[in-house]
Amino acid sequence: MLSSKEANQILNTAEQIYSATVVLETVNRMAAEITITLSDKYPLVLSVMGGAVVFTGQLLPLLKFPLNFDYLHVSRYNNKTQGDKVEWKVVPHANVKGRVVLVLDDILDEGVTMASIRERIMSNGAKAFYSAVFADKKIRKSKPIHADFVGVTLPDRFVFGFGMDIYGSWRNLPAIYAVKDGI
């Protein structure tokens, strides 16, 4: 865990990639796109803890259609900067069988986590699977999955804010930042 001083030093030396205003406009746009596609599907919406909590909290009130809500907790990072194997901490409590499922996450980095979530949801009998990510990171290799709804595109740098963390800190920022140098 970072000290307060270390966390502030990271923020003070970071570059803002997207302002809080752009973030809010993006969430509004995504809500409109999701509404067009899913408003007649009565979906089960699953939020990926903990990164998607900020995105989910701002998106859900903008969806003007009935839905059920639950969460899941799966991670490859565990407050680290490099992904490892997919670890399921909490599976969805809601039954996905026969349901249209929308999974919300903060970022599609390498796509391994979301691909694992899709595989599990579909193998448990979901009727359809959709994913919405606030950010899609452009990396140099192909991803095993692409999100149906994407907010912003990020450079291949370490980013934080709006749900995304750096060593467990700064998920609460309303804007998105990138570290200037490698970490």
ABEGO torsion letter per residue (X at the ends): XBBAAAAAAAAAABBBABBAAAAAAAAAAAAAAAAAAAAAAGBBBBBBOAAAAAAAAAAAAABBBBBBBBBBBBBAAGGBABBBBBBBABBBABBABGBBBBBBBABBBAGAAAAAAAAAAAAAGBABBBBBBABBBBBABBBABBBABBABBBBBBBBBEGGBBBGGBGAABABBBBBABBX
